């Protein structure tokens, strides 16, 4: 018996030792993996911070940024100031106008009512007795949430209208721009009617419904509808000359949020806490204009990526919602600049792709000079290109295009043409720069030159619908001129 027990104890002790050794190896491997993961995370955060700090230093970003990975915030920071006085620093409680992103609240409110059986997406607008013309018998809620209604426009150029003005336009126009479901036009009339239908169905204001069914349940404690100047934590937008934006009167129903509340909103949609996965997909996928996007911005099915941006005067916001990699990137700004570019650059950085810190804006550098002496501004452009090519964004045609359109809007068509012509000479292979100069020539009533540019734009990009439409518009004008 003793001879049997001793080998058994010996084998048992070897087994225990072996198990302990295996556990120790597993633990050591896990600790090594964790350490490697921590180092990679720190490097990633350091790279993001460097990108944002450099962008702020170069005058390319003033605002707040938040990045989440696997449902956890990994980076959040504020850069810059709350208004043009540049005395109060932004923080994570700063409230921003998020522009078109706020249209998501009425779209989701619609889907909440659909899920409750209080309305259907194929209900005609006429069902809600809003006093609209006959076209309301053709337009459905589904058309409204996808900007496929063809309803009369409530906006024209820089004209700003309120609720009363919107009603007046809609009730006095009995012609549709196109048959519902056959086209796409991004217009706030669709948003206006969504909000009015929500009020008709629920018996309370749109604002009340959103606060009760979205803001409070999600504990969006720092969100408020259209806060007045002086409201706690409210920001004001301002331009690069530190001039405050005018306070615009517009149709009602715009929710201002801080970046934490905006993340709560996105996270709630991702986790289906407000509407079902099916309802979310309905809002993400526009059946009438797949490449245009819908109520929740643009959805890229192949990448499983949602992108939505909003602009209101000099306020600009963007978020990228990468479902595949569980990444959310949010930037909110009150000083319109490079928010769009930075969102995509951060996304590339997060995915381990190549990225480049944005260069200084050549648009910003020569803008002020352009407003006074366009010839001198162009001379400055060439001097900087020769001496500081690697410092400024000379490789981006959007820089000069932005300046050209600013001059065009200000009524200085000749200066705008000089900038657009400079852009054409710098980027002769870009269809868009010819399209832009064609618009400037059209404004100057130089119809043949305008047509030439639109034809060149079409030659470079045969899918350019605007160029085709403009040529059709110009031809009769040329015939009349003859």
N, C-alpha and C positions, 0 to 999 in steps of 0.2 A: 504493500500500500504506500509506504514512504517513497519507494522508487517511482510510483505513478504520479504522486502529488508534486514532487519536486520539478519534474519536467513540465507539468501543467502550469505551475506557478511561474516557471521561467518563460513559457510560451505566452502566458497571460500578460506578464510584465513587458515583453517585447511588443505585444499587440497594443497595449496601452501607450507605450512609448511611441510606437509608430503612428497611432491616431493623434497623439499630442503634437508630434512633429509635423504631421500633415496639416493640422489646424494652425500651427505656428506659421507654416509656409503660406497657407491661404491668407492668414491675417497680415503677414508681411507683404504679400502680393497686393492685397486690398489697400493697405496703407500706402504702398508705393503708387498704386493707381490713383488713390485719392490725392496724394501729394502732387502727382503729375497733372491731375485734373485741376487742382487748385492753382498751380502755376500757370496752366493754360488760360484759366479764367481770369487770373490777375493780368496776364499779358493782353488778353482781349479787352478788358476794362481799361487798361492803360492806353491801348491803341485808340479806343473810342474817345477817351478823355482828351488825348492829344489832338485827334481830329476836330473835336468840338471847340477846344481852346484855340486852336489855330484859326478855325473858321470865324470865331468871335473876334480874334485879334485883327483879322483881315477885313472886318466889317461885313461878313457874309451871314451872320446869324445873331439875332437878339431874341431870346425866348427860352423856353423850357423843353427838355428832352427826357424821355423815359423809354427804357428798353427792358423787355421781359423775355425770359427764356424758360420753357417748361413751367409756365404759370407762376414764375417768381421774378420780381423786379431785380435786375442785376446791375442796372445803371440808371441814375436819375440826377439831373443837375440843372441849375438855372444859370443863364448867361445874359447879362445886360440889365436893362432898366424898364420900369413900368410905363414911362411916358417920355415925352420930348424934353422934359427938364433934366433928365438923366441924374436924378438925385436919389430916387428910391429903387433899390435893387429888386429884381424879380425873385420870387421864391415859389415853392411848390403849391402855395395857396393862391397865387395870382390867377385871376379869372380872365379868360380870353374869349373873344368872338371867334368861333371856329368855322364861320361861313357855311358852305354847303354841307359840311359834315353834320350840322344841326338838322338837316332834312331827314336824317336817319330816324329821328324821333317820331315824326309823323308816319313814316313808312312802317316802322315796327308797331306803332299804335294801331295802324290799320290791320296788321296781321294778328295782333292781340284780339281785336274785335272779330276777325274772321274765325279764329280758334274758339271764340266764345259763341259763335253762331249768330252774331248780331248783324253781320253783313257778309256778302260774298264778293270775290274779286271780279266776277263777271256781271255784277249789278251795274245797271246803267246809271249814269249821274242823274238823269231825269227822275229816277225813283225817289230822290231825296228832296224834291220840290224846292229847289233853290232859286227859282224864278229865272232860269237861263233859257236861251233860244233853243230851237229845234235840234241843234247839234248835240245837245245833252242826251238825246235819245240814242245816239250812236256811240258815245264815249263811255267806256267802262272804268271801274276803279283799277283794273289791271293795266289799262292804257295809261292812267295817271301815274302809277308808281314806276312805270317804265318810260315815261316821257314820249309816249307813242300816241298821244291823244289827237294831235293836230289842232288843238284848240287855239283860239286867237291869243296872240302874245300880249302880256300885260306890261312888258318892258320894251323900250325903244331907245337905243343909244344910252345916254347918261341920264335919261329921265327916271326919277325915283318916284314910285307911287306907294300910297298907303292902302289899307283895306278898302276904304271907300272908293278910291280911284280904281282899284282892281275890279271891284263889283261893276263899276260904271263901264269899264272897257269890255268885260265879259258879257254883260247883259245887252250891250248895244251893238255887238258884232255877231251876225248870224251866219257867218261863213267860216268853215274850217280851212286851215292851211293845207291839210291833206286828209285823206280818209283815215280814220283811226286804225292803227295797226299796220299801216303801209309805209310809215316813215318815222323819223326820230327828230325831236327838237327839244333841247335842254332849256326849259323855260320855267320860271317860278309860278306861272299860272297853275301848273300841275300840282305844285306844292300847296298853293293857296287853297285849291279845291279839296285836296286831301284833308286839310285842317278843318275846313268848313263842314265836310261830311262827318268827320269824327264828332264835331260839336252837335250836328243834327241827330246822330245816332245815340249819343250818350246823354244829351241834355245839359252838358256842362261845357265850359270853355276848353279849348285845346290845351291851354296851359294847365288848367286844373286836372285834366285827365292824365297828362304826362307826369305831373308832380305826384299824383295819387298812385299811379300804376307803374311808374318807372323810377323817378327820382328818389322817393321815400323807400320803396322796397330794396333798392340797390345802395341805400345810404350814401347817395351823392350829395353830401352835406354842404358843399360849397358851390352848388349850381343854382343859377337864377335866370329867369327870363328877362332879357333886355334891361340890365341894371343901368341906372342913371349915373352920370358923372358924380364922383365923390363916394359911390358905393364902396364899401370895404373890399379891398383886394382887387378892385376892378382896374384893368389896364386900359391905356389909350394907345391907338396906333399912331405912328409918326413916320415921316419919310427920312431920307438920308441927309436932308438939310436940317433935321431936327425941328420940323414943322408938324404940329399936331394935325391929324386927319379931321375933316369935318364930321360932325355927328349926323349920320344919314337917317332920315325917316323912311321907313319901309313897311312892307306888309308885316303883320304881327306874327309872333310865335317862334322867336329865335332864342334858344337856350345857350347861355354862356357858361363855360365850365372851366375848372382848373384841370391840370394834367392828370391828377390822381382820379378824379371823377370820370374823365374820359377813358382812362384805363379800366375802371370798374364797369363802364358801359360795354366796352369791347369784350372784356372777359365774360360778362353776363351773356352776350350774344354767342360767344364761342362755346360756352358751357350749357347753352339752351335753357337758361333760367328765366328768360322772358317769353321766348317763342320756341317752337319745336325746331328740330334740325331741318325738317321739310319746309317749314315757313322761311327759315333762314336761306335755304337754297333758292326758294322762290324769289327772294329779294336780291340775291347775288347774281342770278342768271336772267338776263334780259332776253326774252324770246324774240323780240322785234329788232333788236340791234345788238347783237352779241359783242361786237367790238367797241361799243360805246359805253357800256355799263348801265347801271340803273340806280336804284335808291340807295344802295350801299357802296357806290363808287364802281370801280372796274374790277371784275373778277377774271383772273387768268387761270383757266381750268387746268391747263397742262402743268403749271407750277403750283397749283392749289394755293394761289396767292390773291389776297384782296388788297386793293389800294384805293384810298379815298383821300381827296384833298379839298380844302375849302379856302376861298379867298373872299374877303370883304374889305374893300379899300386896301389898306396896308396891313391888315391882319391876314396871316396865312398859316394854315395847319395842314398836316398830312399824317396819315398812319398807314403802315404796311402790316398786314396781318397774314403771316406765313403759316398756314394750317399744317403743311407738310412737316416743317421743322419746328413747329410750336414756338415761333418768334413773333413778338409784337414790338413795333418801333413807332413811337409817337413824337412828333415835334410840333410845338405851337409857338407862333411868333407874332409880335405886334409891330414888325418893322420889315415888311415884305422884302425878301432877298433870295436866299438859296435853299429854302426849306425842302423843296422837291428833290433837288440834287442830293442833299445831305441824307434824306431818308433812304435813297437807293444806295448811296455809298456805304452807309452803316449796314445795310442789308448784305451787301457784298462782303464787307468786313466780317460780319457774323458767320457767313457761309465759308469763310476761308478763301474767298476769291480775291483777285487783285483789285486794288482801289487806289485812288489818288486824292490827296487832300486838295480841295478846291483852291485855285489860284485867285489872286486879287481880281476884282471885276474891272475890266477895261471900260465897261459902260459907266460904272460909278466914277471912274477916274476922269473921263472926258465929258461927262454929262453937263456939269455946271458951265463949262466953257462953251459947250454946244449951244446952250440957251442964249449966249451973248454973241459969240463969234464962231460960226460953224467952220469957216476956213481954218482958223487957228486951231480949233479942236481936232480937225483931221490931221493937221500938221503934227500936233501932239501925239496923236495915235501912231503915226509912222515913226516918230522919234522914240517912243516907248517900245515899239515893236523891234526897232533896231538895237536898242540898248538894254531893254529889260524883258526880252521875249519869254524867258522862263518864269517870270514873276507874275505876269498877267494872263488872263484867259483869252488869248488870241485865236485859239483853235475852236472856239464855240460861236457859231453864227448867231445864236440867240442873243448874244451881248449887244451887237450893233442893231439887231432887229428890235430889241426892247427900246433902245434909244430912238430909233426911227419912228416907232409908234408913239412914243411920248411926244416927240416933236409934231407928229401928224395930229394928235389929239389937241395939242395946244394951238393948232391953226397955222403953224409954220410949215407949210407944205414944201417950199423950196429947200429948207434945211433938211427936212425928212428925206426928200429925194436924194440929196447929197449923201446922207448916211446910208440909205438903201443901195445907192449906186456903189458906194465903198464896199458894202457887204457883198454885192454881186461880183465885184472884182476880186474880193478875197475868197469867195466861195462859189466859183462859177458852176460847180457841180450840184449845188443845192436847189431843189425845186422851190423850196419855201421862200428863199430870198428873192427869187423872181416874182413869186406870187405877191410878196409884200410890196415890192416896187411897183408892180402892176396896180395895186390898190392906190398907191400914192399918185401915180399918173392919172388914174381914173378920177380921183378927187380934184386934180388940177384940170380935168376935162381934156387931157391929152390922150384921146381914146385910141389912136393908132399905136402909140407907144405902149399904152396899157395892154392892148390886145397882144402886141408882140411879146411882152413879158409873160402873159398868161399862157400863150402858145409854147414858149420856151419851158415854162413850169410843167406844162402837160407833157412835153417831150421828155423831160427828166423824170416825171412821175405821172404815168398815164391814169392813175387812180385818183388824181386830184379833182374832186367834185366841184370845189369852189371855182377852180380855173375854168372848168367847162361851163358852169352857170354864168360866170362873168363874161365869157366870150359871147354867149347867147344874148346877154344883156347889152354888150357893146356894139354888136353888129348893126342893130337898127339905128343906134346913135350915129354910127359912121355913115350909114345911108342917108340920114337926115342932113348930115354935115355937107355931103356932096350936093 
